[in-house]
Amino acid sequence: MTTRLQRSRSDRKLAGVAGGLAQYFGIDPMLVRLAFVLLIFAPHSIIVPIYLILWIVMPEEPVTQQPAAAEPHRCDPYTGQPIQ
């Protein structure tokens, strides 16, 4: 399986950048978010422009196609036997 740098669809708070970086590096997304917040307060921080550039440049994770679900089996609630 090839790992690609993409913005996450499932683990996002704002744009999915932190979730995508966490998936790419195999770490907890909360650590990436914490690093972003801590770097905002660093002197001469350029983390906000970097985040905005990543938001624009990183492609979004593709939508996964769920297979069509078959009709669910119906059972009698009292006996548990399938209904014909």
RALINVEN-V14966 format. One record per residue. N is the residue number from 1. RES is the residue in one letter. SS is DSSP state (alpha for helix, beta for strand, coil for the rest). OMEGA is omega in whole degrees, -180 to 180 (999 if undefined). Layout:
n:N res:RES ss:SS omega:OMEGA
n:N res:RES ss:SS omega:OMEGA
//
This chain:
n:1 res:M ss:coil omega:180
n:2 res:T ss:coil omega:178
n:3 res:T ss:coil omega:179
n:4 res:R ss:coil omega:177
n:5 res:L ss:coil omega:-178
n:6 res:Q ss:coil omega:174
n:7 res:R ss:beta omega:-176
n:8 res:S ss:coil omega:173
n:9 res:R ss:coil omega:-174
n:10 res:S ss:coil omega:-176
n:11 res:D ss:coil omega:-178
n:12 res:R ss:coil omega:172
n:13 res:K ss:coil omega:179
n:14 res:L ss:coil omega:-177
n:15 res:A ss:coil omega:-179
n:16 res:G ss:coil omega:-179
n:17 res:V ss:alpha omega:-179
n:18 res:A ss:alpha omega:178
n:19 res:G ss:alpha omega:178
n:20 res:G ss:alpha omega:177
n:21 res:L ss:alpha omega:179
n:22 res:A ss:alpha omega:177
n:23 res:Q ss:alpha omega:-178
n:24 res:Y ss:alpha omega:-178
n:25 res:F ss:alpha omega:177
n:26 res:G ss:coil omega:179
n:27 res:I ss:coil omega:-180
n:28 res:D ss:coil omega:-180
n:29 res:P ss:alpha omega:179
n:30 res:M ss:alpha omega:178
n:31 res:L ss:alpha omega:179
n:32 res:V ss:alpha omega:179
n:33 res:R ss:alpha omega:178
n:34 res:L ss:alpha omega:178
n:35 res:A ss:alpha omega:177
n:36 res:F ss:alpha omega:-178
n:37 res:V ss:alpha omega:180
n:38 res:L ss:alpha omega:-180
n:39 res:L ss:alpha omega:177
n:40 res:I ss:alpha omega:-176
n:41 res:F ss:coil omega:178
n:42 res:A ss:coil omega:178
n:43 res:P ss:coil omega:-180
n:44 res:H ss:coil omega:-177
n:45 res:S ss:coil omega:176
n:46 res:I ss:coil omega:-175
n:47 res:I ss:alpha omega:-179
n:48 res:V ss:alpha omega:176
n:49 res:P ss:alpha omega:178
n:50 res:I ss:alpha omega:178
n:51 res:Y ss:alpha omega:180
n:52 res:L ss:alpha omega:178
n:53 res:I ss:alpha omega:178
n:54 res:L ss:alpha omega:179
n:55 res:W ss:alpha omega:-178
n:56 res:I ss:alpha omega:-171
n:57 res:V ss:alpha omega:-176
n:58 res:M ss:coil omega:176
n:59 res:P ss:coil omega:179
n:60 res:E ss:beta omega:178
n:61 res:E ss:coil omega:-179
n:62 res:P ss:coil omega:178
n:63 res:V ss:coil omega:178
n:64 res:T ss:coil omega:-180
n:65 res:Q ss:coil omega:176
n:66 res:Q ss:coil omega:176
n:67 res:P ss:coil omega:-180
n:68 res:A ss:coil omega:-178
n:69 res:A ss:coil omega:176
n:70 res:A ss:coil omega:179
n:71 res:E ss:coil omega:-177
n:72 res:P ss:coil omega:178
n:73 res:H ss:coil omega:178
n:74 res:R ss:coil omega:-179
n:75 res:C ss:beta omega:175
n:76 res:D ss:coil omega:-177
n:77 res:P ss:coil omega:-177
n:78 res:Y ss:coil omega:-176
n:79 res:T ss:coil omega:-177
n:80 res:G ss:coil omega:-180
n:81 res:Q ss:coil omega:178
n:82 res:P ss:beta omega:176
n:83 res:I ss:coil omega:-178
n:84 res:Q ss:coil omega:999
//
